[in-house]
């Protein structure tokens, strides 16, 4: 007999999904997914840009509803497609009031889909764009801790809004640096994975004032729905696990995460 999965709980307090890819979900069912997320308390969603080809797409999705926002930026996998024309497209797109950050930007030395020096150059250029526009950054970092820390350190004096290292699974030295420098760390369904002790260690190390909730859907579906396509409606499982790890009542954790999200993404430019 097939094991019955636990129903998705409503945790009683509003949540913001700070990192997902709505354009990667089945567009025929997108409204259904948005409704399902609202039904379990996900009251705001940030959908993330990753390539020149979806800068406009995520802005179009954000225009669908008041509670959806988005970013503009180029993922390190796509760094070799970045040029000054793309930079100007990001700058122009960031003028949209639904855009709350520059991202997803950063370094990925695990897959190495782009030359590492190109990744570093494109990352630095986009950090400069964020600084010029006074926007926070949404950062991807994988197997690149030393270079990530070095590049961020070079830009701290101009990155007034700081940002978040999303889907955090890096080393504790980078975690300590990011926390000390004023960045948030984003956690998702990996906190529920059996083999992800490093992620749980990072959660324990992160002050609750620096934690953001995300799913990174359609990837990294949390237990007990692992093996299915991830979506924002699964965010309560992430929140539950982090509250357990931090030994906090769920409402207290959610209050902190809401304040963190508001501070980082919605504290200026009249975004609500």
C-alpha positions as CSV (number, residue, x, y, z in Angstrom):
1,X,0.0,0.0,0.0
2,X,1.3,3.5,-0.9
3,X,2.2,5.5,2.1
4,X,-0.1,8.5,2.7
5,X,1.9,11.8,2.7
6,X,1.2,14.3,5.4
7,X,-1.0,17.2,4.4
8,X,0.6,20.5,4.0
9,X,0.0,22.5,7.2
10,X,-1.1,26.1,7.5
11,X,1.2,27.4,10.2
12,X,-1.0,30.3,11.3
13,X,1.2,33.2,10.3
14,X,2.0,34.7,6.9
15,X,5.2,33.6,5.0
16,X,7.1,35.0,2.1
17,X,8.6,32.7,-0.5
18,X,11.8,34.5,-1.1
19,X,13.2,32.4,-3.9
20,X,11.5,30.3,-6.5
21,X,11.2,30.0,-10.3
22,X,7.6,30.3,-11.2
23,X,8.4,30.4,-14.9
24,X,9.8,26.8,-14.6
25,X,6.5,25.5,-13.3
26,X,3.7,24.3,-15.6
27,X,2.1,27.5,-16.8
28,X,-1.2,25.8,-17.3
29,X,-1.4,25.1,-13.6
30,X,0.4,28.2,-12.4
31,X,-2.7,29.9,-11.0
32,X,-3.6,26.7,-9.2
33,X,-0.2,26.6,-7.6
34,X,-0.4,30.3,-6.6
35,X,-3.8,29.6,-5.0
36,X,-2.5,26.6,-3.2
37,X,0.4,28.6,-1.8
38,X,-2.0,31.3,-0.5
39,X,-4.2,28.6,1.1
40,X,-1.2,27.5,3.3
41,X,-0.2,31.0,4.3
42,X,2.3,32.0,1.6
43,X,1.3,35.6,1.1
44,X,4.2,37.0,-0.9
45,X,6.3,35.3,-3.6
46,X,9.6,36.4,-5.2
47,X,10.3,34.7,-8.6
48,X,13.9,34.8,-9.7
49,X,15.6,35.7,-13.0
50,X,18.5,33.6,-14.2
51,X,19.2,34.3,-17.8
52,X,18.9,37.0,-20.5
53,X,15.9,35.0,-21.9
54,X,13.8,35.2,-18.7
55,X,14.4,38.8,-17.5
56,X,11.2,39.9,-19.1
57,X,9.4,36.7,-18.3
58,X,9.7,37.0,-14.6
59,X,8.5,40.6,-14.7
60,X,5.5,39.5,-16.7
61,X,4.7,36.9,-14.1
62,X,5.1,39.4,-11.3
63,X,2.6,41.6,-13.1
64,X,0.0,38.9,-12.7
65,X,-0.8,39.7,-9.0
66,X,0.0,42.2,-6.4
67,X,1.7,39.7,-4.1
68,X,4.2,38.5,-6.7
69,X,7.6,40.2,-7.0
70,X,10.7,39.4,-9.0
71,X,14.4,40.0,-9.6
72,X,16.7,40.9,-12.5
73,X,20.0,39.2,-13.0
74,X,22.1,36.5,-14.7
75,X,23.0,33.2,-13.0
76,X,26.6,32.1,-13.1
77,X,25.6,29.2,-15.4
78,X,24.6,31.8,-18.0
79,X,27.6,34.1,-17.4
80,X,29.1,33.6,-20.9
81,X,25.9,35.1,-22.4
82,X,26.3,38.3,-20.4
83,X,27.4,41.5,-22.3
84,X,26.8,45.2,-21.9
85,X,23.5,44.9,-23.7
86,X,22.3,42.4,-21.1
87,X,23.6,44.7,-18.4
88,X,21.5,47.6,-19.8
89,X,18.5,45.2,-20.0
90,X,18.9,44.4,-16.3
91,X,19.2,48.1,-15.4
92,X,16.1,49.0,-17.4
93,X,14.1,46.1,-16.0
94,X,15.1,47.0,-12.4
95,X,13.1,50.2,-12.8
96,X,9.9,48.1,-12.7
97,X,8.4,48.6,-9.2
98,X,7.9,44.8,-8.9
99,X,11.6,44.2,-9.0
100,X,13.1,43.9,-5.5
101,X,16.7,42.7,-6.1
102,X,19.4,42.0,-8.5
103,X,19.8,38.2,-8.9
104,X,20.3,35.4,-9.2
105,X,24.0,36.2,-9.5
106,X,27.2,34.6,-8.2
107,X,29.6,31.7,-8.7
108,X,29.2,28.0,-9.4
109,X,32.4,26.0,-9.5
110,X,30.6,22.7,-9.1
111,X,29.1,22.6,-12.6
112,X,31.5,25.0,-14.2
113,X,29.0,25.8,-17.0
114,X,30.9,29.0,-17.6
115,X,34.6,29.9,-17.4
116,X,35.4,30.8,-13.8
117,X,37.0,34.1,-14.7
118,X,34.0,35.1,-16.7
119,X,31.8,34.1,-13.8
120,X,33.9,36.3,-11.5
121,X,33.7,39.3,-13.9
122,X,30.0,39.0,-14.4
123,X,29.3,38.6,-10.7
124,X,31.3,41.7,-10.0
125,X,29.6,43.7,-12.7
126,X,26.2,42.8,-11.4
127,X,27.2,43.7,-7.8
128,X,28.1,47.0,-9.2
129,X,24.7,47.4,-10.8
130,X,23.0,46.5,-7.5
131,X,25.1,49.1,-5.7
132,X,24.3,51.8,-8.3
133,X,20.6,51.1,-8.1
134,X,20.6,50.7,-4.3
135,X,19.1,47.2,-4.5
136,X,19.9,44.1,-2.6
137,X,21.4,41.0,-4.3
138,X,20.3,37.4,-4.5
139,X,23.5,35.3,-4.6
140,X,24.1,31.7,-5.8
141,X,27.3,30.2,-4.4
142,X,28.5,26.6,-4.9
143,X,32.0,25.3,-4.3
144,X,33.4,28.8,-4.6
145,X,33.6,29.9,-1.0
146,X,37.0,31.7,-1.2
147,X,36.3,33.7,-4.3
148,X,32.8,34.5,-3.1
149,X,34.1,35.9,0.1
150,X,36.9,37.8,-1.6
151,X,34.6,39.4,-4.2
152,X,31.9,40.3,-1.7
153,X,34.5,41.8,0.6
154,X,35.6,44.1,-2.3
155,X,32.1,45.4,-2.7
156,X,30.9,45.7,0.9
157,X,31.6,49.5,1.0
158,X,29.1,50.1,-1.8
159,X,26.5,47.3,-1.2
160,X,24.4,49.3,1.2
161,X,21.4,47.0,0.9
162,X,23.5,43.8,1.2
163,X,21.4,40.7,0.2
164,X,21.0,37.0,0.7
165,X,23.1,33.9,-0.1
166,X,20.3,31.7,-1.1
167,X,20.0,27.9,-0.8
168,X,22.9,28.1,1.6
169,X,25.0,24.9,1.7
170,X,28.5,26.3,1.8
171,X,31.2,26.1,4.4
172,X,30.9,27.7,7.9
173,X,33.6,30.2,7.2
174,X,31.5,31.7,4.4
175,X,28.4,31.6,6.7
176,X,30.3,33.4,9.4
177,X,31.6,36.0,7.0
178,X,28.2,36.6,5.4
179,X,26.4,36.9,8.8
180,X,29.1,39.3,10.2
181,X,28.9,41.4,7.0
182,X,25.1,41.7,7.3
183,X,23.9,39.3,4.7
184,X,20.9,37.0,5.1
185,X,21.1,33.3,4.4
186,X,18.3,31.5,2.6
187,X,17.2,28.0,3.5
188,X,15.0,25.6,1.7
189,X,14.0,21.9,1.5
190,X,17.6,20.8,1.9
191,X,17.2,21.3,5.7
192,X,14.9,18.2,5.6
193,X,17.2,16.0,3.6
194,X,18.8,13.1,5.5
195,X,22.3,13.7,4.2
196,X,22.2,17.5,4.6
197,X,23.9,17.8,8.0
198,X,26.0,20.7,6.8
199,X,22.9,22.7,6.0
200,X,21.4,22.0,9.4
201,X,24.7,23.0,11.0
202,X,24.5,26.3,9.1
203,X,21.0,26.9,10.3
204,X,22.1,26.4,13.9
205,X,24.9,28.9,13.3
206,X,22.7,31.5,11.7
207,X,21.0,34.1,14.0
208,X,17.3,34.0,13.5
209,X,17.6,37.7,12.5
210,X,19.5,36.5,9.4
211,X,17.2,33.7,8.1
212,X,15.0,33.8,5.0
213,X,12.6,31.0,3.9
214,X,12.6,29.8,0.3
215,X,11.7,26.7,-1.7
216,X,13.9,27.2,-4.8
217,X,11.0,25.4,-6.6
218,X,10.8,23.5,-8.8
219,X,13.9,22.1,-7.2
220,X,14.8,20.7,-3.8
221,X,11.3,19.5,-2.7
222,X,11.2,19.0,1.1
223,X,10.4,15.8,2.9
224,X,7.8,14.4,2.9
225,X,7.1,15.3,-0.7
226,X,10.6,14.7,-2.0
227,X,10.4,13.1,-5.4
228,X,7.7,15.4,-6.6
229,X,7.9,18.8,-8.3
230,X,8.6,21.5,-5.7
231,X,6.3,24.6,-5.5
232,X,5.8,27.5,-3.1
233,X,3.0,25.6,-1.3
234,X,5.6,23.4,0.3
235,X,7.2,26.3,2.2
236,X,5.6,25.4,5.5
237,X,7.7,22.2,5.8
238,X,10.9,24.4,5.5
239,X,9.6,26.7,8.2
240,X,8.7,23.8,10.5
241,X,12.1,22.2,10.3
242,X,14.0,25.5,10.9
243,X,11.8,26.2,13.9
244,X,12.6,22.8,15.2
245,X,16.3,23.2,14.7
246,X,16.3,26.7,16.4
247,X,14.1,25.4,19.2
248,X,11.6,28.3,18.5
249,X,7.8,28.3,18.5
250,X,6.8,28.4,14.8
251,X,5.0,31.8,15.2
252,X,8.2,33.4,16.6
253,X,10.3,32.0,13.7
254,X,7.8,33.3,11.2
255,X,7.6,36.7,12.7
256,X,11.4,37.0,12.5
257,X,11.5,35.8,8.9
258,X,8.7,38.2,7.9
259,X,10.7,41.1,9.4
260,X,13.9,39.9,7.7
261,X,12.2,39.7,4.4
262,X,10.6,43.1,4.8
263,X,13.9,44.7,5.8
264,X,15.8,43.2,2.9
265,X,13.4,43.4,0.0
266,X,10.6,45.7,0.8
267,X,12.0,48.5,3.0
268,X,12.4,51.1,0.2
269,X,11.0,52.1,-3.2
270,X,7.5,51.8,-1.8
271,X,7.3,48.1,-2.3
272,X,4.7,46.3,-0.2
